[in-house]
């Protein structure tokens, strides 16, 4: 299952390795502890809002809602929720 995750702009800059990078090791360490990695939802965008959104893949044995709640405990994570399955309307 995938999660939609929004992080603050400073952490997004650090994770995306952009100029002016601030140390993101605290967030990266926390993500490793929880067992997820983030990938950009809108790669290459310059939009300041869209660049803060990421996908996280939840390990098969984990409960997506519990992982989302765990992620929200970190100060750099603004939102995390299970992504609904893609299906026609």
N, C-alpha and C positions, 0 to 999 in steps of 0.2 A: 504494500500500500504506500501511496505517496502522501506527503504532507505539503501544504503551502505554508511557507515561513517568511515572515517579514522581519528584517533586522534594521537597526539604526544605520544612518548613512555613513558614519565613521567606520563601523564594522564592515559595511558593504565595500567601501573603498579599500579597506585592508584585505578582505577576502578576494577581491577582484584584482589585487596587485596593481592598483592604479597609482600614479604619481601622488605624492603626499601621503603615502601609506602610513597608517598608524599601526602599532603593534596589535595584531588580532590573536596572538597566541593564547590568550585567556579564553576567548570564544572557541577557537579551534580545539583546545584541550577539552573544553566542556563537551563539544560535539563528539569527540572521540569517546569520552566517558559514557555518553548516552548511546553511542553506537550508530550515529548517523553522519552522513556527509551532505553538504549542501552543493547544489548546482544552480546557476542562475536561471531564473524563469524567463528572462528577456535578455539573452546574451547580446552584448554589443550596444545596448541602448544607452543613450546619453540622458534620458529622462530621469530626473532625480528621484521621482517616486517609484518608477518601474524598476530601477536598478537595485532597490532594497528588497525585492521579492525573489525567493529561492524555492526550489523543490528539495525535499528531503525524502529519501527512501527509507522506510521503516523495515527492519529485519522481519522476516516472515513470522517468527515466533512471538513477536512483540505486539502489544495492544496499541494501535495507532493513537487512540485518544489519550492513553497514559503517557506515551512518548511526547505528544503535543503539550500536555501539561508540564512535563519535565522540562521541555525546551523553554517554555514561558517563564521558568524560574530564573533564567539568566538575564542579566540587566540589558544586554544588547539585543535581545529578541523581543520584538514588539507584539508579534502574533504568531500563532502556529495552530493549524487545524487540519484534520484529514481532508484530502481533496476528494470530492465526490467522483464516482466512476464516470468515465466518458460514455454517454449514451445519447441517442437522439431524443429530442423533446417529445 
